[in-house]
Amino acid sequence: MCLAVPTQIIKLLDNQMALTSLSGVEKEVSLALLQEEVKEGDYVIVHVGYALSRLDEEDAKKTLAYFEELLDEERYQ
């Protein structure tokens, strides 16, 4: 099973790369596969180090909240 997660761009880098943050974990990802322009503060869907698409902030936060709920349920079982 593959999982792509929303993450926020915190800094645009050279060579179609960006620094992203998810729950305080920072990671460099490639923007080479994106069709649309992105800027710092935007959310993108990331899979295996590649941003696949831009996601609006409301949808990103909803998805991240669902992931947190799943983690909380898993922790208490």
C-alpha positions in Angstrom: 0.0 0.0 0.0 1.3 3.5 -0.9 0.6 6.6 1.2 0.9 10.2 0.1 0.7 12.8 2.8 0.0 16.5 2.8 3.0 18.6 4.0 3.7 22.3 4.0 6.3 24.1 2.0 8.5 26.2 4.4 11.2 27.2 1.9 11.7 27.0 -1.8 15.1 25.8 -2.8 17.1 25.6 -6.0 16.7 22.9 -8.7 12.9 22.4 -8.2 13.3 21.4 -4.6 11.6 22.6 -1.5 12.0 22.2 2.3 8.8 20.9 3.8 7.5 20.4 7.3 5.1 17.8 8.7 4.6 17.6 12.5 7.9 19.4 13.0 9.8 17.0 10.8 11.6 18.8 7.9 12.4 17.1 4.7 13.5 18.2 1.2 11.2 17.1 -1.6 11.3 17.5 -5.4 8.8 19.8 -7.1 9.7 18.5 -10.5 6.4 16.6 -11.0 4.1 19.5 -10.2 2.0 21.1 -12.9 1.1 24.1 -10.9 3.1 26.9 -9.3 3.6 26.7 -5.5 4.9 29.2 -2.9 6.1 29.0 0.7 3.2 28.2 3.0 1.4 26.1 0.4 0.5 22.5 1.1 1.5 19.7 -1.3 0.8 16.0 -1.4 4.1 14.1 -1.1 4.9 10.5 -2.0 8.4 9.1 -1.8 10.1 12.5 -1.9 8.1 14.0 -4.7 5.3 16.6 -4.5 2.5 15.3 -6.7 0.0 18.2 -6.4 -0.9 21.3 -4.5 -3.6 21.0 -1.9 -5.7 23.9 -0.4 -5.0 24.6 3.2 -8.4 23.5 4.5 -8.2 20.1 2.8 -4.7 19.6 4.0 -5.6 20.4 7.6 -8.6 18.1 7.5 -6.5 15.2 6.2 -3.8 15.8 8.8 -6.5 15.8 11.5 -7.8 12.4 10.2 -4.2 11.1 10.4 -4.0 12.3 14.0 -7.2 10.6 14.9 -6.0 7.4 13.5 -2.7 7.6 15.4 -4.6 8.4 18.6 -6.9 5.4 18.2 -3.8 3.2 17.5 -2.0 4.5 20.6 -4.9 3.6 22.9 -5.6 0.1 21.7 
